[in-house]
Amino acid sequence: MTVIDEHGSSDTKVKEVDVLNLRPTADWDVNPNPTNRLTNTSFREKASDPEGDALEFH
C-alpha cells in the first residue's frame, strides 16, 4: 500500500498474506460391493469440500 499526504510525501509498505485453501475429499460408494464383471454396478459420489467450494469431477 502507498499513502501520500497533501504535500506529496509518501510511504509504501508491502505485506504478504497467506491464503489457506483446505483440500477437498474424494469419496464414493459402490453398489453392490463386492461385485463381479457380470453385475451392473452403480457409483455414488460423496466428495466434499470443507469450505463449500464448487467441485469438478474427472
C-alpha positions in Angstrom: 0.0 0.0 0.0 1.2 3.5 -0.7 -0.1 6.5 1.2 0.5 10.1 0.0 -0.1 13.3 2.0 -1.3 16.6 0.6 2.4 17.7 0.3 3.3 14.8 -1.9 5.3 12.9 0.7 4.6 9.2 0.6 5.4 5.9 2.2 4.9 2.4 0.9 4.6 -0.9 2.8 4.3 -4.4 1.4 3.0 -7.3 3.4 2.5 -11.0 2.4 -0.9 -12.5 3.1 -1.2 -16.3 3.3 -4.5 -17.6 1.8 -5.2 -21.1 3.0 -7.3 -23.5 1.0 -8.2 -26.7 2.5 -8.2 -29.7 0.2 -11.4 -31.4 -0.9 -12.1 -35.0 0.0 -12.7 -37.5 -2.8 -15.0 -40.4 -1.8 -17.7 -42.6 -3.4 -19.9 -45.6 -2.7 -20.1 -48.7 -4.9 -23.2 -50.9 -5.0 -23.1 -53.8 -4.9 -19.8 -54.2 -3.2 -18.2 -56.7 -3.7 -19.2 -57.1 -7.3 -18.2 -59.1 -10.4 -17.9 -58.4 -14.2 -21.4 -59.7 -14.9 -23.2 -57.4 -12.4 -24.4 -53.9 -13.1 -22.6 -51.6 -10.6 -23.5 -48.1 -9.5 -21.3 -45.4 -8.1 -22.5 -42.6 -5.9 -20.1 -39.7 -5.3 -19.6 -38.5 -1.8 -16.9 -35.9 -2.4 -16.9 -32.8 -0.3 -15.1 -29.5 0.2 -14.7 -28.3 3.8 -15.0 -24.7 2.7 -18.0 -25.3 0.4 -16.1 -24.6 -2.9 -17.6 -25.9 -6.1 -16.1 -29.3 -7.2 -15.3 -30.7 -10.6 -15.3 -34.4 -11.3 -12.9 -36.0 -13.8 
